[in-house]
Amino acid sequence: MTDTQHEWVCAHCGFTASDKFEGDICPTCGLTYWKCAECGFLITASVPPDVCPECHAKCEFKNVTCYTPECGGTGNIDPRL
């Protein structure tokens, strides 16, 4: 059995932590990447908007920030989401 330690990296500022960010928000920059479930528009903000700036619909936004090395770490959006 191997002991694998994951690092959580903010895709916006590069801050790295040994544990998941509380509320999935980076404690350094306070920003996260959000993707509109309707049109796929990406936005960086501390919280997602109620209405998508691209499709102008009231949409659900998913947190797609990359937090692990498996999806590329700093500066990347998690392609699995």
N, C-alpha and C positions, 0 to 999 in steps of 0.2 A: 504494500500500500504506500502510495506517495502522498506527501503533504504538499498541496498546491496552494500558494497564497496568491490571491487576486489583488490587483491594484485598481482603484476606481479613479479615472482620469476625466476631468472636465474637458469636453470637446471645444469649449470656447476659450478658456484661459490656460489650460494645461495643468491646473492644480491636481495633485495626486494624493490620494488617501488610501489607507489600508482597509477601510470599511466603506460601505455604500453611503452616499450623501443623504443626510436626513431630508426626507421629502423629495428626493431626487433633484435637489437644487444645490449647486456648487456653493460652498460656504465662503469662497473667495470672491467670485464675481457675481453670484446670485442669479446667474443666467443658465438657461437650459435650451436645447433645441426641441421645437414642437413642430409636428406635421399634421396638417389638416386631413381628416379622415375622408373628406369629400373629394378635394381636388389635388391633394398632395403638396400644397404650398408649405414651405419651410419658413419658420420664424424663430428668432432667438429672443427670449424674454424670460423674466423671472416667473411669470404666469402666462398662460395662453390667453388670447383675446376671446371674447364671447362670439364675435362675428369675424369670419375669415376676411382678411384684407384683399385676398385675391378673388375668391368666388362670391363674396358678400353674403354667404349663407351662415346661419347659426350652426356651427359644426363642432364636433368633438375633436380635440387636438390630442395626439399621442406624443408622449415624451420619447424622442428618438435619439437622445444624446448617447454617445458611445462612452461607456464607463469601464470597459474591460479591454485588455490587450487583444482579445480574440477578434474584436471588430476594428482594430487599428489604433485605438487610443486617441490621444490629443488631436483635435481638429477634424475628427470624423463623426459621421452620423452612423448609427448602428443599422446596417443593411438588413438585418433580420426583422426589423420593425416596419 
